[in-house]
Amino acid sequence: MRQTREQRAQNCAESKGCHSWAFYYLSAQLRRSSGRNRKKRGPAAHRQPVGRRRASGEGYMVIGQFVTLVAPIKAFVDLLTKLLGAEPKRRKARFDELVRPLHDSFQEVHADYSTLLRQFERRLPLKAGDEEWLVFDRDVPVYEPEAIEITRSVTQEFAKKREDLEGIRDYLRGSAHVVLAEATDAEERRYLYSLLVYFLPDDHRPHQDDEALDREIRAILEMGGESAMNTPTSRLLREIRGVTDPEEVRSAVQRSIDRLNQRCSDVLRTYVALVKAVTVEQAT
């Protein structure tokens, strides 16, 4: 039976002990894009498949089963690859055809990752008394030993689901200089940088002023993403590693949600600045 690209990447990831299939799929996409950039760009340069758009309400807050990040991440990377391999365009056309769809795809990734974190929080046992804990899918309370075991199981399941995000984190950090070098103006470059930072660990956030932001971007262009953005794995997973108290885990998850929303607001801020710059240029 003929395998899809995702199935081939999955087999490759399993044989090489990678975080997930995502890293190999994303790396292959980058190699294809880099190869096209070395050639003369033409109409075929940006014929990349776009992931299926989700139907309204699909995949949100299904508490019994964690959402998967594979589909929205794949769609996001396909659009990012399309941006990297695109032929030169006027700024407005580039924004409408490439950047705006990329941003729409990012919002789907953020929605699903936010859902994943909230599902994690809601599946944790909630203390109801001195010895009893409430669990969302149980009709009767459980006692502390079982609450600890449920917390451990839910945490392991969350960590596994989050592996797909680890794959894109490694990919984007390794290709950050390529992504930023393709930007055609300062506003677009700041926006792309904010997207890169969104997928990094929770404690890495861009500066608020443009001058400091541009310094960070120059460092990546000069040193490469691996050196300039050399960061460890998820802060949330580090905070809850070995923790068995459901309330402590819940607090850590809530802090992670807050940090995620902060990084999302940085993306939106730079996107609004880019939209404004494109609109002003179009009006002149």
N, C-alpha and C positions, 0 to 999 in steps of 0.2 A: 504494500500500500504506500502511495506517495505521501511523504510527510510535509506538513506546512513548515514555514520558517520558524514559527514558535516552537513546534515539536522538535525540530532539529536543534534549536537553541537550548531547549530543555534538556535534551540528551547530552549536549555538549557541557552544559552546566553541571549535570549530575556526574559526568565522567571526570570533570576537572575540579570538583569540590567548590564551585563558585557559590556566592551568596544566593543566587537565583538565576533562572533563565534570562532575566531582564538584562543583566550586565552583558551577556554575549550578544543578545539581539541588538542592544543599543550600540555596542562597540562595532558591530557589523554595519549598522546604519551610518556611523561616523566615518568608517573607512570608505563606504560608497560615496559619501558626500565629499570627503577629501579627494578621492580620485576624480570626481567630476570637477572639482575646483582647479585641479591641475590641467584640465583640458579646456578647450574652448566651450564656454557656456552656451547652450542652445535651448530650444523648447523642451527637449527631453530631460534637461537637467533637473527639473523640479517635478517630475511625474512620480510622486510618492503617494502611496495609498493613505487615505485619511480614515481613522478609526470610525466605526459606526457611532452615530450620535445616539445618546441614550434617550429612550422614550421618557415622557414626563413622569416623574415619581419613581422611576426604576432604580432600584439599588439603594434607596435611602432608608436608614434607620430600621433595618430588619434585625431586630435585637437577637433573635435566636441564632443567627449565623453572621460572622463578620463579612463585610463587603470586601471585594477584591480590588486591588489597585492596578491589576495588570492591564485591563482594557483602556482606562483613561491615560495611564502612563504611556502605553504604546501609541495612542493617538497623539499625545503631546510630542513625543519624540519624532514621530513621522512628520509632524508639522514643523518642528525645529529643523529637521534635516532638509525639509523643503525650503526653508528660509536660507539655510547655509548654501544650498546648491542653486539658488535662484539666479537668473540672469539679471543684469542691471535694469532697474526700473525707475520711473519717476517716483518721488518720495510718497506722494498720495497713493499711487497705484501699489507700491510696495507695502504700504501700511494696510490698505484695504484687502489686498490679496494674500498677504503673508502674516503680518504682525497681528492684525485683529483676530483671525482664526486661531493663531497661537495663544492669544490671551484668553479667548473663549475656552480653548482646551485646558489651559491652566486652571481656569475657574472650576472645571469639572474635576480635575485632580484635587484641588483644594476641598471641594465639597465632599468627595469620597474620603479623603484623608481625615477631614474633620469628623465625618460620620464614623470612621473606624475608631477614632479616639473616644468619641461619645459612646459608642457601643461597648468599648472596653470599660469605660467608667460605669455604665449602667449594669454590666454583667458582674461587677464586683459585689460581694456580699455587703449589706448595709446593716450596721449595728442597730438593734432594736431594743436592747436591754443589757443587763449585766452579762448574760450568757448566751443570748439568742441573736441570730443574724437572719436578715431577710434576703432571699435570693429571688431574682426576677421571674424565674420559671418554676418556682416551688410554691405550693399552696401552704406549706407549714414552715416555720422557722427552722434553721439548722443551728448546731452548736459550734463552738469555736474551732475544734479540730477539723470539722468538715468545711467550715468557712475558709480556713487556711488552705486546705487542699483545693477548693474551688478557685481561690485566688491564684494559686500556683498554676493550675490548669489553664485558666483564662489568660494569664500572663504569657505562658508558653505559646498559646494559640495566637495571641496578638503579635508576639515577636516573629512568628513564622509568617504571618500575613504582611508584616512590615518589611520582610526581606526584599520585596519587589521595589520598595522605596530605597533600600540600601543600594540596589543595583543602579538606579538612575543617579543616586548621589555620587557613586564612584565614577560613573560615565561622565557626568557633567563637570566634576572637579578635574578630571583628566583632560577634558576637551574645552575647558573654560576659555583658554587663550584663542582657540579657533573660533568659538562662538562670538567673542567680543571683537575679534579682528574683522568679522564679517559685517559688523554694524556700520551703517552709512553716515551716522551723525551722533552727536553727544547724547541727545535724548534717547535715541534707540539703544545706545550702548549702556546707558544707566539702567534702562528698563531690563535689558537682557541680563545685566549683572544682578539686579534684584531677583530675577527668576532663578539664577544660579544659586544665590544665597538662600532662597526659600527652601531648597532641597538639602541644604547642609544641616549639621546638627543644630539643636535648638539655641545654643549659646552664641552662634555666629550671626550677627545682624549688620546690615549696611549702615553707614553713617547717614545722618539726616541732611547735612548740607552737601551741595553738589561738589564743592572743592575737595572735601575729604573723600567723597565717593569716587571722584576722578582719580585721586591718588591710589585708591584700592584697585581701580581698573588698570592703571598703568603698571602696578606691581604684577598683576596677573599677566599682562601682555609681555612684560620683560622676563619674568621668572617662570611663567607657566602656572596652571592651576594647582598642580600637585604640590608645589613648593609654597605658593602664596596662600593657598587655602588648605593647608595640611591640618585637617581636623579629625578627631576620633569619631567613633560611632555615636549613635543616638544618645543624647543626654538623658532622655526618659528611661531608656533601657539600662543605662548606667545607674540611675537613681533608684530603680526598683530591683536591681539585681540582688538576690538574696533576701529581699524584704518579704515577710509573710503576713504582716498586719494589713488587712484589706483597707483600713482607713488611711494608712500611710501611702499605700499604692494609689488610692483614689486621689489624695492630695497631689501626688506627683503627676498624675494624669491631668488633673485640672490645671496645674501650672504649665504643662506641656501644651494644652489647648490654648491657653493665654498667649504663650510664646508663638505658637503657630499663627494665631490671628494677628499678632504684631508683624510677623514677617509677611503675611498676606497684605496687610495695610501698606507696607513698604512697596510691594509690587504695584498695588493700586495707585499709590502716590506717583511713582515714576511713569506709570501708564498714562495717568491723567496729564502729566507734564508733556509726554510724547504726543498725545492727542492734541493738546493745545498748540504745540510747535507745528504740527502738520497742518492744523486748521489755519494758523496765522500765515504760514507760507503759501497756502492755497489761496488765501484772500488777497495777497499782494501781487 
